[in-house]
Structures are given as structure tokens and as C-alpha cells.
Amino acid sequence: VQLQASGGGLVQAGGSLRLSCAASGRTFSRYIMGWFRQAPGKEREFVSTISASGGNTFYVDSVKGRFTISRDNAKNMVYLQMNSLKPEDTAVYLCGAKWYSGVFVYSTRDDEYDYWGQGTQVTVSS
């Protein structure tokens, strides 16, 4: 699976961005997808994850109510709608894919993901 993230940019605090992650391959619907972010000098941080079917989602507390993850399995796409952005959301955002083994429907651990995209920069100015 190859992943390509896009949609990042520079936005003022309170603004919105929609990140997209395009996946190659015929088995996209069998992958759990996740968004993580990494700010300069900090470790990679979990942001959100969605189950292979799209029926289950989970968010880190700091983005709950502001970010929404979704996917379109027919188009091999996963999205992250980010509203009410804050300067502390500034980071490189990466999408990851984890094969769904039939046990846990989503994952918040980056070491469990099998494939990663190259990341897209999100900068929120105050």
C-alpha cells in the first residue's frame, strides 16, 4: 500500500483545513487508517483513527469536537476535517495504514501501522 497525504497549508487560528490521504492497492477496505502528527522536536502523536469499514472512529482528547476523520473505500481515500484550528495543531500530519486482523477495529499506536505516507505540513498562525 502506498499512501499520499495532501491538503496541508498555512491557516489562521480558528480556520479550517481538510487533509486527504490517497491509498493505492485493491485491499484498502481491509486497512485501519490513522492520522498522526509530529511537531519539531517532539515525538509522533496520535490524532485520529478509523476502522476498516468506517464505522468506528477515535480521537485524541485535544482534537475531539474539532476534527473529523472519514473514509471513502470506493475511492481509496481517508480524510481529516480540521476545524477551529489552534497554533498547537501545527505539525506535519501523516497518514498510516494498518492491516485489520479481525481483532481490534482501530489503533492509536504508531508502531502498529504497516505503511506511512510522506506527511503534509499544517501551520496555524496565531
C-alpha positions, 0 to 999 in steps of 0.5 A: 500500500502506498499512501499520499497525504495532501491538503496541508497549508498555512491557516489562521487560528480558528480556520479550517483545513481538510487533509486527504490521504490517497491509498493505492492497492485493491485491499484498502477496505481491509486497512485501519487508517490513522492520522498522526502528527509530529511537531519539531522536536517532539515525538509522533502523536496520535490524532485520529483513527478509523476502522476498516469499514468506517464505522468506528472512529477515535480521537485524541482528547485535544482534537475531539469536537474539532476534527473529523476523520472519514473514509471513502473505500470506493475511492481509496481515500481517508480524510481529516476535517480540521476545524477551529484550528489552534497554533498547537495543531501545527505539525506535519500530519501523516497518514498510516495504514494498518492491516485489520486482523479481525481483532481490534477495529482501530489503533492509536499506536504508531508502531502498529501501522504497516505503511506511512505516507510522506506527511503534509505540513499544517501551520496555524498562525496565531 
